[in-house]
Amino acid sequence: MATLLGPESPWIGGKKRIRNRNILSRIRQSQIAGRGFSRGTQLPEALLQERDKRAKWHGIPVLLQELYESSHLNSDFTHTHTVLKELSSLLSMEAMSFVTEDRKTAQESTFPNTYTFGLFGGVDLLVELLMRPTLTTLQKPKMNDDLVKDCLSVLYNCCICTEGVTKSLASRDDFVLFLFTLMTNKKTFLQTATLIEDILGVKKEMIQLEWIPNLSGLVQSFDQQQLANFCRILSVTISEPDVGNDDKHTLLAKNAQQKRNTSPSRAEVNQVTLLNIPGFIEHLCKLATRKVSEATGTSNFLQELEEWYTCILQELEEWYTWLDNTLVLDALMQIATDEAEHSSTESSDESTLATIPLRHRLPQSMKIVHEIMYKVEVLYVLCVLLMGRQRNQVHKMLAEFRLIPGLNNLFDKLIWRKYTTSNHVVHGQNENCDCSPEISFKIQFLRLLQSFSDHHENKYLLLNAQELNELSAISLKANIPEVEALVNTDRSLVCDGKKGLLTRILTVMKREPPDSSFRFWQARAVESFLRGATSYADQMFLLKRGLLEHILFCIIDSGCKSRDVLQSYFDLLGELMKFNIDAFKRFNKYVNTEEKFQVFLTQINSSLVDSNMLVRCIVLSLDRFESQTEDVKVVEVLSECCLLSYMARVENRLSFLFRLVNIINVQTLTQENVSCLNTSLVILMLARRRGKLPFYLNALREKEYAEKYPGCLLNNFHNLLHFWQHHYLNKDKDSTCLENSSCIPFSFWKETVSVLLGEDRTSPCAIIGYIDEPYMELDRDLLED
C-alpha cells in the first residue's frame, strides 16, 4: 500500500517494511512509547537522501547522521564542528524570525528546520555531546570552546522555536546542573546563562542552588558582567512561583497554603544559600552603584542614548523586541567592546564623534542600555532578598556596603534625569507598557527603596547629614524626644551631597504627569518612609516640602483618573496627616471651598477599598484631638477644619462603617482589601472606649432592616471577625503593624474582637445579641469550609 513516502518504504537492512505509516509518524510513536528507533541516525542514509527533497528536510537528517558519526569518543571534533555550523546556519534564521515577529506560537509549519532537527534526535544528540565528559572516565580530545558555544546556541534556538524542547531539557536535572559547570568558562558563559534562564523559567520544580557544584567558588569567580547576567538566573530561583497577582489571592487560600507548607520554601532556602556566599551582597552593591561612565568611558552617554532611542525606533520599530534575545544583545555588546578597544587607540575628540552618523555610534549606546539592564537585574535580586526572612541580615549588609549613598549619587545622572524618555514606549503597541530598560530601571529602583524603608530603622539612611539635623531640630522645637532610630543612625552611611534620596524622589514626583505610573511607585516609596510608629518630625520634614499640597492637587485638581495612583496618594496622605494637627490645618487651608471639599469626598467615596486607610487616619486623629482640648491650637483646628467636622458627625462615621462591612466577606478577603475590615474595627474600638459600642451595633441592625436584608450585615461581620482571630492571632508581624499604625495596643484589638464575638445574647456589646433568631449563622458554613 502506498504511503506518503512511496509504495513501500524500506526499514533497517531491508528486513522489514513500514506499511501505512511515514517516517515522521513512526518516530513520534517510538519517542512516545520508548520502543523502536527514536532518532534519524538510526535510519539508512540512502533512505533519508531519497526522501529529503520531497519532505523538504534540507538535508538535516543526513547532517545529524554525520554529526553522530563524527563525534565518537576518539574524534578530534574538527568535522563535528563543521557539520554543526552547517546545521546552525539552517536553524539560526528561524530563531531570528521568531524573536523579531512577535514570538509566534512554536509549531512545525512556522519553523520546519528546527522542528525537523528536534524530531530526528538533534536535541538529544547535542545534550549527549555536551555531557559526554561527565559520562566517561576515558581520556579523549577536549571539545573546544567554539564548539561548546555553538552547541548551546543551537539548543537555545530549538527551545524558542520548537514547543516542548525547553520543558524536556528542564526535566533533566543532571543536564541542568551540568550547565552550571560550563559557566566557569568565560568564553561559554553568555550562551550557557541564556539557556539556563530559559530552562529554569519552565521547570516545574524550582532548582535548589545548594545542588550546584561549588556554587560559592563559581559566584566568586564572576566578573561584574557575569554576575549581572547570573542575577537573571537567580531571580527565578529566589522568587516564589508566580501564580498570578498576589493581591488577588484570597487570604483564606493563603492561610490554607501556609498550613500545608510549614517548612521553608525552596525559594527561601535558596535565599539563605546566596547570603552564605562570601562577598555576594557586597559585589551586588558595587554593581548596582557603579557609575555608567565607569563601564562606558564616555561623558555624553545620556544625550547619545536619548538621540539613539529616537533614531532607532523610527528606523526599526521592532528593535527592542529583537533585543529580548539575550544572546543577541550580549553578542552586540561584545562587538561594542571590541570597537571601544579599537577606538581607544584613535582620536577621542568629541567634535569628531559628533560628525559620525548615529547608526555608526550604535555600539556605544548599546553599552548604556546594557548597563541599565544589568542594574535592573541586580536591584531585583536585592529587593527580593530585602523582603525575605533574612531581611535584617540583608539590611545590615546593604547599609555597610553603602548601597543607598551609591544610588543617591546616580540619581540625577542616570536614574532620573532632568529630561527623560520615561513616557517612551518600546514595543509600540501598549502606551502603558513598562518594558523599556529605562522605565524598568526606575520602577525597580523605587520598589527597592519601598522595601528598604518599610518598617525599618535604616530608613534614615535615605537622608543626608543636613537633613538628619533638620529632623533633630524639628523634634527640639516641638519639645518632643528624637526617635531612637534617628539617634542610632550611623552618619557615615547616610547619603552624600546636597539632597538625600527621599528629597530627590519628592522633587521628581512633582514633575510627573497626573496619570504617570511612576507616581504610584514614588508615592509607595515615600509612604514606606512614614509607615510604622508615627513620627511627628518625619511628617513635618515632608510637610515643609509641600508634599501635602501636592497630593491634594493630584486628588482634587489634576484630573487624575488612575485608581492605582489615587490609592497610593490616599495611603500616603493618611500617613502624612495621622495625629498631626499641623497637617489638618494645612489641609483646611488648601481645601478652602465647599466645591473642593465635595470633590475630595467624592474621590474618597468612589472606592473605599482604595481610600479606607485615609478614613482610618481621620477617625484616629479626630479621637486623639478630642482628648487634647486643653491645647488652644487643637481646639482652633477642630472648630475650623472641614474634614474633622465632617468625621465628627456620628452619621458620617456610621455611613463609612456600613459600607466597609458590606463591601467585603470572608471569601473575598485579600491582602488588598483586608484593611477595610481593620478600619471598621478601629471605628468600633474607639466607640467602645467611649462606651458607645451598643449604639453602633444597634445602628447596624437598624440598617439591615431598613435595607430589607435582616441578619446579612451582622452575620457577615460576625464571620469576618472569626476570620480575623484566626488570621491575626497567628501572625506576629501583622499584629505589630496594626498596633504601630493605630497607636492602639494589640491587646485592645483582641479584647474588642472577643467582646464582639461573645456568645451571651444578653450582652450589649456582642453582635449575636443584635441578630434575631431566624437569621442566626447565615453563611456560617462557608467560613467553616
N, C-alpha and C positions, 0 to 999 in steps of 0.2 A: 504494500500500500504506500502511496506517495505521501511524503511529509514535506514540511517547509524546507527541509534540507535536500530533497530529491526523492527518487523512487525508494531507495533503501540505503540507509547510512551505515557505513562500516563501524564496528566497535573495536576495541583493543585487539590488534593482531588479526583482525578479520574473523575472529572465532564466534562473535555474537553480532546480532543485528539489533539496531534500535528501531522499533516499529511504533508508529502513532505518536512519536514524541520528537521534538527537535532538541538540539544540544542544550539550549538555554533552559528549557523546562526540566531536562534531566539533571542539570547542575543544581537548579533550585531545589528539586526534590531531594537530591543527595545531601545538600547542605542542611536542609531541614531535618531529614531523617537520620543523618550521621552515617549513612551507608552508601557504598559506591564511590565514584570519583567526586571530588569537590573542587578541583581547580583545573584550569586549562592545561597545565603542564602534564597532565595525565593522558591527554588526547594525542593521537598521532599528528605530527606536524603536517603531513600531506593533507589530512582532512581539514585542518584549520586553514591552510592556504587555499584549499579548494572552495571553502565556503566564505572566505574572508570578504571578497568583493561584494557578493550578493547580500551578506549580512551587514556590510559597512562597519566592519570591526577595525578598519585602518591598521591591520597588522598587529594589533595589541596582544591577542593570544599568543602569536608566534614569538613576539618580543618577550613576553613573560616566560616562555619556554627557554629562550636564550638566557634570560636573566637567571633563571633557576639553575640551568646547567653550568653557567659561568661563575656561579657563586659557591662552588663546592669548597670543602674545608681547606684544600691546598691551593686555592686560587689566589692570585695577587690582586684580584678585583679590578684590573685595568679594563677588561672587556665588560665586566659587570657595570662599571660606571658609565661606559659609552652607551650601553643599552638603556640604562636608567635615564640618561639625558634625553635619549630619543623618546622614551615614554613620557618623560616630564614635559617635553615640548607639545605632545599631543593633549596633555591634560591641563597645562597652565592657562591656556586661553579660555577654557571653560570656567576655571576658577576666577579669572579676571572678570569675565562676563557676569558671574554670579554676584560679585561684590560691587559691580557698577550698574546693575539692573534691578534695584530694589529687592535683592535677595529672594529670587524666585523660589517657589517650592521645589525641593530637590526631587527630580524624577528622571526616568530613563530617557524620555523624549527631549528633555531640556539639555542634559549633559550626557550624551551617548558614550563618549570616550571614557569618562570617569566611571560610568555605570558598567561598561564592559570590563574595565580594568579590575573593578571590585568583584564582578561576577566570576571572572576567571582566576580568582585567588591572588590578585596582586597585593591586596592589603595584608593578607596573612603572610605572604612571601616576604614583604618588606619588614614586618614585625619579626619574623624569624631571622632575617638577615641582620637586623639591628641587635637582637638579643643573643645571637649565637655565641658571643664571648662569655656569656653567663651560663651557657648550657653545656660547655665542654671544657675540659682541662688541657686539651691538646694544644701544642704550640702551632700557631698559624699566622700568616701575614695579617697585620692590623689594618682595619679599614681606615682610609684617610678621611680627614675632616670634611672635605668637599663631598665625598660620597655619603657620609652620615647626614650632612645638611640637605642633600638632595632627597634622600630617603624621607626625612622628616617633612620636607616641603611637599612631596607628593602625597604623603599621608594626610597632611593638613588639607590639601586640595580635595582629597577624597571625602574628608569629614564635612566640608562645607558644601560639596556638590552632590553627595550621594546619601540618601536617607538611611539611617541605621548604622553607618560606619562608626560615628562618634560613640554611640551607645555600646557598640560591640567592643571597641577599644576600652571604653570605661569599665566594662565588666571584667577586664583582665587586670587584677590588682598587681600581678607580677610585672606587667608591662608598664603600668602607671608609675610604680616605684622605680623601675629601671630608668624611665625617662629623667627622673630627678638626678640620676648619676651622670647623665650627659650634660647637665648644667655646670659641671665643674670645668668644662672646656669652653672658653670664651668664644671660640670660633663657631660653636654649635649652639650657643646659649639662646639666641633670639628665636631660632626655629623651634628649639625644644620648649621654651617658655610659652610660645604661642600655641603649640599643640597641646601642652598640658592644660593651659587655661580653657581651651575648647572642650577637652575631655572632662575636666572636673565640673564644668558647667552643666553636664547632663548626667553625671554619676549619681546613681540612686542613693548610695550611702556616702556620707562625707568621709574623705580620707583622714586618717589620723597622722598628723605631722610627725609624731614620735616614731612612726614606722619608717620614715625616710632615713636611709643610712647616713650617719654622720651629718645630720641636719645642721648642727651648730657650726661645724667646720665649713660646710657648704655656704651658709649665710655669711659667715665672717670673711669668706674669700671673695665675696662680690664687691665690685666697684659700685659707684653710685648709680650708674646707668642700669647695671644688672639688678641692684637692689630695688630700684623703682619698678622695673619690669616684674620682679618677683612679687611685688606688692599686689599686682593684678591677680596673681595666683592665690596669694594669701587671703585676699578679700573673699574668695569663695570658701575658704577653709575656716574662717573665724566668724562668719556671719551665720545667724540662724537661717535655716531654709526659708526661702520666700514663698509663703503660701497665700499671698495677697496683702492688701493693705492692713497693717497691724491694727489700726483703729477700728476696722470694720468687723473684726472678730469679736464675738460676744465674750464677756468676762466669764460666763458660765462655761463656755467651751475651753477657755484658757485655764480656768481652775481645774477642770476635769483633766486636761492635759498635764498639768503640773502634778496632779495626784498620781497619774500613771508613770510619770518620769521623775522619780525622786533623785536620781543621781545626776551629776553634771552632764550636759550635752557634749557631743563631740566638738562643737564649736567652742564651748567653754574650756574644754581640755586643751584644744589647740591654742587658745589664747595664753594659757599658762605655759605651754611649751615654748611659745615665742618669747615670753617675758623672761624665761630662764636662759635665753641665749645671750651671752655676754656682749654688751655693746650694741644690741639690736636697736633699742629705742634711741640711743644716742645717735646712731647713724641715720635713723629716720628723721630726727630733728634737724640734723645738718643738711639733709637733702631737702627738707621742707622749707628751710630758711635760706638756702643758697641763693645768692643773687643771680639773676639770669645772665648778667654781664659776665659772671664768672664762667658760665657754660658756653656763652656765645661769642664773647670777645668783641662786642660792638656797643657803641654808645647810643646809636639811633635805632635800636631794635624795635621800640614801641611804634614809632612812626612808620617804620618799614612794614611791621606786621599789619598796621591799620590799612596801609595802601595795598598790601598784598591781599588782604581779605577781599577788598572791593574788586581788585583786578581779577583775581582768580574766580570769584563767584560769578562774575559777569561772563568770563570766557568758558567756564566749565561748571555747570550747575551742580553736578553730582560729585564734585571733587572730594568732599569730606565723607560722603558715603563710601567712596573707594578707600579712603584712608582708614575706615573702620578695620580694615585688614591690618593687623599689627605687623605682619611680615613685610607688607608693602611699605608701611610707614618707617619701620626700622631700616629697611633697605635704603630708602631715600635718605634717612639720617646718616647712613654710612657714606653715601655719596657726598652729603653736606660736609661731613667730617673730612673726607679726602680733599674736597675743594678748599676747605678752610686751611688745611695744611699746605696746599699748593699756593694759596693766596698769601700766606704769611711771608713768603719769600719775595712777594711783589709789592708794589706801592699800595699803601692803605689810605691814600688821600681821599677824604670824604667827598670832595667835589668831583673827583674822578668817578667814585662809586655812584654818585647821583646821576651821571650821564648814562649808566648802564640800564637797559630796559629791565623792568621789574621781573619779568619772567626769567631773566638770566640771573637774578639775585634770589630766586626762589629757595634754594637750599638753606640760605642763612635764615630766612623767615621760618622755614620748616623747623629749624632748631629751636626757635622760640616756642612754636606750638608744642613741640616735643617736651620742652622743659615744663610747660604748663601742665601737660598731660601727666608727666611724672609726678608733679606736686599733687594733682587730684588724687592719684592712687595712694600716695603716702598719707595725705590728710585723711582719706577714708579709713585706712587701717588704724591710724591713731584715734580717730573718732570712735570706731567700734571698740577698741581697747578701753577707751575712756568710759564707755557705757557698760563695761563688763563687771564681773565680780571682783576683779583686781583693781578697781577704779582708784583707790587711794595709792596703791603702789605706782600705777601709771602716772597719776598726778604728781607725785613726788619726783619722778624721773623727768617729766616734761618741764617742771619748774627748774630742776637742777641743770638741764641742758638748754635752758633759755629759749624754749620754743616761742613763747609769747613775744618777747622783745624782738626776736628774729622776724616774726611775721609782721610786727609793727613797722620794722624797717623796710619791708617790702610793700607796704600798703599803698602808698602814693605812686610808686614807680611801676608796680605790676598788678596788685590785687584790685585796686580801684583808682584808675587814672582819671584825670580831670575830664578828658574826652574819651569816651569808651564806645565800643560797638556792642554794648550789653543787650541791645534790642535786635541785634543782627541774627537772623535765622539761618542756620546752617543747611538744613535739609530742604528748605524752600517750600514746605507743604503746610506745616503747622506753625502759625505765628507765635504760639506759646511754647514752642519747643525749647527745652533747656539742655540741648545736646551738644552745643559747641564747647570746645575746650575751655574757652574763657568764661563762659557762663557757668559751666560745671565747676570750675575752679572757685568762683565766687561763692556759689551755694555751698560747696563742701567746706570752704573756709568759715562761713557763717555757722554751719552745723557744728563744726569743731568748737567754735567759741561758745555756742549754746551748751554743748556738753561739758566744756571746761568750767563754765561759770556756775552751772546749775547746782545749787545747794552745796557749794564747796568754798572753803575759806580762801583758796587760791585765786578766787575771782578778782582780788585786788591787784593781782599782777597785770591786769588789763589797764592799769593806770600808770602814770609816771610819778616821779617823786613829788613834783609840784602839786599834782592832783591829789596825792595822798595827804599832803599838808593841808590842802583845801578841805578835805573831809574832816581832818582833826580840828580845823578852825570852826567849821560848822557845828561840830559837837560842843566845842568850848563855848561858842556864842549862845547855844541853846541850853547850856548848863546841863548837858547830859554826858554820861561816860562814853568814851570811844568803844566801839565794838571790839571784842577780843581778837577777832580775825585780823582787823586792821592793825592793831598794836603788834601782832605777831608776824606781820608780813615782812619777809626778808627784802629790804630795799635794793639789794644788789641784783635781784632777779626781776625787778619791775621794768616797764617799758622805758626806752630812752627817748630823747627828742622833745619837741615842744608839746606834743599831744600823745596820749596813750591810745590804745586800740579802741576802747569804749567811746572816747570822744570822737575819734575818726569815723566810727560807724554812725554816730549821731549826725555828723556833718553830711555824709553821703546819703543818709536816709532822707534828709530834707530835699535832696535834689532829684529823687526818683519820681517818675510819673505816677499818678494816683493808683493805677492798677498793676504796677510793676510787680512781678513775682518776687523780686528781691525784697520788697517791703515786708513780706511775710517773714522771711528769714532774718532780716535786720531786726524786726520787732521781737522775734523769738530770742535772738541773741541778747538784746538789751533787757528783755523781761527776765531772762535767766540770771542776770546780774542782780536783780532785785528780789528774786524768789528766796524763800526761806524765812527766817525770823526778820520781821520788818525793821529796817534801819532808816531812821529819820534823816541821817546825814547822807546816805546814798540817794534817797529821794530828792533832797534839796539840791544835791550836786547836779542831778538831771533836770530838775525844775528850773534852776538858774540858767540852763542852756536852752530853754524854750521848748522842751520836749512835750509838755502838756498841751501847749497851744498848737503845736504841730499835729499832735494826734487828733485834737478836736477839729482842726481844719480838715483833716483827712476824712473824719467821720461825718462831719456836718456839711462842709462847704466844697469839698473836692469833687464830688460826684462819683466817688469810688463805688464800684458795684461788686468787686470781688469779695465773696464771703470769707475766703481764707484770710485775705488781708484784713478785713474788718474784724474777724475773730481775734487775730493776733494783736490788733490795736485795742480791742476791748480788754483782753487779758493784760496787756501792758499798762493800760490806763488804770486798771484795778490795782495792780501792784504799786503803781506810782502814787496813787491817791490814798491808799489804805491808811487810816488813822492819822492822816496828815492834814491838819486844819488849814495850812497854807495852800495846799493843793486845791482844797474845796473853794477857798477864796479866789484863787486864780481861775478855777472853773467858772465861777459865777461872773467873773469879770469878762471872760470870753463869751460865754453864753448869756448875753446881755439883753436878749429879746425873747418874747414868748414864741416867736416863729422858730428861732434857733433851737430853743428848748424842745419844741414839739418834733422837730426833725431828729434831734438826738434821741428822744423817746421812741420815735418810730423805728430808728435803726436798732435800738435795743430790743424792741418788741417783735421785730421781724424774724428773729431767730434766737430764742432763749438758750438753745444749746451753745450758740456762739457767744452770747453776752452774759451768761449766768455768773461767771466769775466776777464781772464788774458789779452785778447786782449784789453778790455776796459782800464785796468790798464796801458798798454803800451802806448795807444793813449793819455790818460790823462797826463801821466808822460812826454811824449815827448812834449806835448803842453806847460806844465809848464817849462820844462828845456829850451825850445827855447826862453822863455821870461827872462831867467836868464843868458844871455850871458856875463854879467859883472863878473860872478863867474868863475875863472880860472878852478877849478875842474870840474865844469859842462861842460864847453867848451871841456875840455880834454876827458871826458867820452862820450860826444855827438859825438866826432870825432872818437872814438875808438870802442865804443860798437856796436857789430854786430846787436843786437836786435833793438836798437834805429835807427840805419842806415837803417835797413830793413823797419821799420814802417814809416820812414821819406819820403820814396818814395811814391808819391801820388797814383801810380798804385796799390801798395800793399794795401793801405787803401781802395781804391775803390773796390778791389777784395773782401776784407772782407765785405764791405758794401753790395755788390751784393748778396753774399751768405747768409748773416744774414737776409736780407729781404726776400730772396727766400725760406728759409727753414721753415718759419712759416706763418700761416694765422690765421684769427680771430677764425675760427672753431677749430683749433688745439692748440691754446694757452693754456698753463698750467703754474702752478707755477714754473715748472722746466725750461721751455723754454722762458718765457716772458722776461728773461734777454737779449735774443737776440734782441728783439725789443728795449730795453733801450740802449744796446750797439750801435745799428745802429743810435739811436737818439744822442748819445754822439758824434759820428763821425760827424754828420751833425750840431750839435750845435757848435762844435769847428770850423767847416768850416764857419758857419755863423758869428762867432766872427771875423774871418779874411776876411770876405767879399767874400768867395768862395762858398757859398751855391748854386748859379746858376750853377756853373761849375759842382758840384756833381750831381745836378738834371739832367742836360743835359747828363752827363755820364750814368746815369741810363736809360735815354731814348735811348741813342745810344746802350746800352747793350741789351735792349729789341728788337730793330730792328736787331741787329747782330745775336741774338738767334732766330729770326723769330717768336716772340710772342709779338708784339706791344701792349702796354696797360696793359699787365698782371702784370708786376712787379710794376709799379707805381700805378695801381688801388689797388693792394694788399696792398701796403704800405699806400695808402690813407685810406683804410678801417681799417688797423691796428692802424693808428693814431686816427681815430674816436673812436675806442675801447679804446685807451689809455686815451683819455679825459674822457670817461665815467667811466673808472676803477679807475684812479688815483686821479681825482679831488674830489672823494668822500671818499678817504682813507687817513687819516692823517698820519698813521704810514708808509705806503708805500712811501708817498711823502717825509717824513723826512729821510727815509733810502736813497732815491735817492739823496737827497741834501747832506747828510753827506758823502756818499761813493764817490761822484764825485767832491765835493767842488764847485759845480755849483748851484747857488741859484735856488730854485724850480720855482721862478717867471720866470727865463730864460727858464726853461724847458717848462712851459706853453706858454710863448710867442712864442717860436720856433715852437711848435706844431700848434699854432693858425696861424702863418705865413704860414706854410706848407699847412694847410687846407684852406687857403684863397680862396675865390670864384672869385677873379679877375683874369681872364685868361691872362691879360697883366702883372701881377706881376711876376718878375723874380724869386721870392722865393716861389711861390705857385705851388704845384705839378700839379694842374689842368692845368696849362699853358703848361705842357710838355706831356700831353695826347691828341692825335689827336681826333677830334670829333667822328669818327666812333667807337672809343674804350673807350668812356667815361662810367664810372659807371659799369664796368664789375663786376659781383658778388655782387653788392651793396645790392641787395635784400636779400642776405644771411645774411648780417650783421643786417639788419633791422628785420629779422625773429628772 
